[in-house]
Amino acid sequence: MPRSDATLTPTVIVMILVTLAMLACGQVLFKQASTQVSFARPASFLSATLIIALFVYGAATLLWLAVLSRVPLSLAFPFYGLSFLLVPAFAWWLLHEPIRPQTWVGGGVILLGVVIASLGDRPQ
C-alpha cells in the first residue's frame, strides 16, 4: 500500500508522462500493424510491427506499476486523460492523419482537468 504522504514528485510525473508517451506510440504501432494483419491469416499476427507494439505496451505496463508503487492510483490516474491528447497528436505527427479542431479543444480541456486534479495532491 502506498505511503499516505506520497505526492507527485517530478520523477513520478516524468515516469507517468513516459508511460503515456509509450502508450501513444503503441497505439500508432497498432494502427500500422492493422494494415498488415488479417483474421483470415492467423500467421499475419506475427508481424514485426504488432510484436513491437505489444512489447511497448508491456514495457509501459511495467513502468506504470513502478508509478503505482510510489503514489496512490487516485493521484496518478488522472494523467491517463492526457492520452486523449497524445494519441491524436502522435497520429497527426507520425501518421499524418488530419485532426479536427474539436479534438484539439477537447484535449486542451482534458489537459486543464489533469492540471486541476494534480494540484490537489497534498495530503490533508
Sine and cosine of phi, psi and omega as CSV:
sin_phi,cos_phi,sin_psi,cos_psi,sin_omega,cos_omega
0.00,0.00,0.71,-0.70,-0.01,-1.00
-0.90,0.43,0.45,-0.89,0.06,-1.00
-0.88,0.47,0.53,-0.85,0.01,-1.00
-0.95,0.33,-0.30,0.95,0.00,-1.00
-0.99,-0.13,0.18,0.98,-0.03,-1.00
-0.90,0.44,0.70,-0.71,0.02,-1.00
-0.75,-0.66,0.18,-0.98,0.03,-1.00
-0.99,0.14,1.00,-0.04,0.04,-1.00
-0.98,0.21,0.29,-0.96,0.07,-1.00
-0.82,0.57,-0.62,0.79,0.02,-1.00
-0.89,0.46,-0.71,0.71,0.00,-1.00
-0.91,0.41,-0.65,0.76,0.02,-1.00
-0.88,0.47,-0.67,0.74,0.05,-1.00
-0.89,0.45,-0.68,0.74,0.03,-1.00
-0.87,0.50,-0.68,0.74,0.02,-1.00
-0.90,0.44,-0.72,0.70,-0.03,-1.00
-0.91,0.41,-0.60,0.80,0.07,-1.00
-0.91,0.41,-0.66,0.75,0.06,-1.00
-0.84,0.54,-0.74,0.68,-0.02,-1.00
-0.91,0.42,-0.63,0.78,0.05,-1.00
-0.90,0.44,-0.65,0.76,0.04,-1.00
-0.90,0.44,-0.66,0.75,0.03,-1.00
-0.91,0.42,-0.63,0.77,0.04,-1.00
-0.91,0.41,-0.66,0.75,0.08,-1.00
-0.88,0.48,-0.65,0.76,0.04,-1.00
-0.86,0.50,-0.65,0.76,0.02,-1.00
-0.90,0.43,-0.66,0.75,0.05,-1.00
-0.88,0.47,-0.68,0.73,0.03,-1.00
-0.91,0.42,-0.62,0.78,0.07,-1.00
-0.88,0.48,-0.67,0.74,0.02,-1.00
-0.88,0.48,-0.70,0.71,0.04,-1.00
-0.90,0.43,-0.65,0.76,-0.01,-1.00
-0.91,0.41,-0.49,0.87,-0.05,-1.00
-0.89,0.46,-0.37,0.93,0.04,-1.00
-0.99,0.12,-0.19,0.98,-0.08,-1.00
-0.95,-0.30,-0.32,0.95,-0.08,-1.00
-0.98,-0.20,0.44,-0.90,0.01,-1.00
-0.55,-0.83,0.75,-0.66,0.04,-1.00
-0.92,0.39,-0.35,0.94,0.05,-1.00
-0.97,0.23,-0.33,0.94,0.02,-1.00
-0.81,-0.58,1.00,0.08,-0.06,-1.00
-0.81,0.58,-0.50,0.86,0.01,-1.00
-0.90,0.43,-0.36,0.93,0.00,-1.00
-0.92,0.39,-0.28,0.96,0.02,-1.00
-0.97,0.26,-0.03,1.00,0.10,-1.00
-1.00,-0.05,0.30,0.95,0.01,-1.00
-0.88,0.48,0.63,-0.78,-0.01,-1.00
-0.86,0.51,-0.63,0.78,-0.02,-1.00
-0.89,0.46,-0.68,0.73,0.01,-1.00
-0.92,0.39,-0.65,0.76,0.01,-1.00
-0.90,0.44,-0.66,0.75,0.05,-1.00
-0.90,0.43,-0.68,0.74,0.02,-1.00
-0.86,0.51,-0.70,0.72,0.02,-1.00
-0.91,0.42,-0.62,0.78,0.05,-1.00
-0.89,0.45,-0.71,0.71,0.01,-1.00
-0.88,0.48,-0.69,0.73,0.03,-1.00
-0.89,0.45,-0.65,0.76,0.03,-1.00
-0.90,0.44,-0.68,0.73,0.03,-1.00
-0.91,0.42,-0.62,0.78,0.04,-1.00
-0.90,0.45,-0.62,0.79,0.03,-1.00
-0.90,0.45,-0.68,0.74,0.04,-1.00
-0.90,0.44,-0.65,0.76,0.04,-1.00
-0.91,0.41,-0.62,0.78,0.05,-1.00
-0.88,0.47,-0.63,0.78,0.06,-1.00
-0.88,0.47,-0.62,0.78,0.05,-1.00
-0.90,0.44,-0.63,0.78,0.06,-1.00
-0.88,0.47,-0.75,0.66,-0.07,-1.00
-0.92,0.39,-0.34,0.94,0.07,-1.00
-0.97,0.23,-0.21,0.98,-0.06,-1.00
-0.96,-0.28,-0.51,0.86,-0.04,-1.00
-0.67,-0.74,0.37,-0.93,0.06,-1.00
-0.90,0.43,0.51,-0.86,0.04,-1.00
-0.84,0.55,-0.59,0.81,-0.04,-1.00
-0.91,0.42,-0.38,0.93,0.08,-1.00
-1.00,0.04,-0.60,0.80,-0.09,-1.00
-0.99,0.15,-0.62,0.79,-0.19,-0.98
-0.90,0.43,-0.56,0.83,0.03,-1.00
-0.82,0.57,-0.45,0.89,0.03,-1.00
-0.90,0.44,-0.40,0.92,0.01,-1.00
-0.86,0.52,-0.43,0.90,0.05,-1.00
-0.86,0.52,-0.44,0.90,0.02,-1.00
-0.89,0.45,-0.34,0.94,0.03,-1.00
-0.89,0.46,-0.44,0.90,0.03,-1.00
-0.96,0.29,-0.21,0.98,0.12,-0.99
-0.98,-0.22,-0.67,0.75,-0.06,-1.00
-0.93,0.38,-0.69,0.73,-0.05,-1.00
-0.89,0.45,-0.75,0.66,0.07,-1.00
-0.88,0.47,-0.60,0.80,0.02,-1.00
-0.89,0.45,-0.69,0.72,0.03,-1.00
-0.92,0.39,-0.61,0.79,0.03,-1.00
-0.90,0.44,-0.62,0.78,0.04,-1.00
-0.92,0.39,-0.72,0.70,-0.08,-1.00
-0.95,0.31,-0.74,0.67,-0.14,-0.99
-1.00,-0.05,-0.53,0.85,-0.04,-1.00
-0.97,-0.26,-0.10,1.00,-0.01,-1.00
0.87,0.50,0.55,0.84,0.05,-1.00
-0.98,0.19,0.63,-0.78,0.07,-1.00
-0.96,0.30,0.62,-0.78,0.01,-1.00
-0.87,-0.49,0.77,-0.63,0.00,-1.00
-0.94,0.33,0.52,-0.85,0.04,-1.00
-0.83,0.56,-0.56,0.83,0.01,-1.00
-0.87,0.49,-0.55,0.84,0.02,-1.00
-0.92,0.40,-0.68,0.74,0.02,-1.00
-0.91,0.41,-0.67,0.74,0.01,-1.00
-0.90,0.44,-0.72,0.70,0.04,-1.00
-0.87,0.49,-0.65,0.76,0.06,-1.00
-0.89,0.46,-0.62,0.79,0.05,-1.00
-0.90,0.43,-0.63,0.78,0.05,-1.00
-0.90,0.43,-0.68,0.74,0.04,-1.00
-0.89,0.45,-0.68,0.73,0.04,-1.00
-0.85,0.53,-0.68,0.73,0.05,-1.00
-0.87,0.49,-0.66,0.75,0.04,-1.00
-0.89,0.46,-0.64,0.77,0.03,-1.00
-0.90,0.43,-0.67,0.74,0.02,-1.00
-0.88,0.47,-0.72,0.69,0.01,-1.00
-0.87,0.49,-0.72,0.70,-0.02,-1.00
-0.90,0.44,-0.59,0.81,-0.05,-1.00
-0.98,0.18,-0.32,0.95,0.04,-1.00
-0.93,0.36,-0.42,0.91,-0.05,-1.00
-1.00,-0.06,0.55,0.84,-0.09,-1.00
-1.00,0.03,0.02,1.00,0.01,-1.00
-0.99,0.15,0.73,-0.69,0.01,-1.00
-0.90,0.43,0.50,-0.86,-0.01,-1.00
-0.99,0.14,0.00,0.00,0.00,0.00
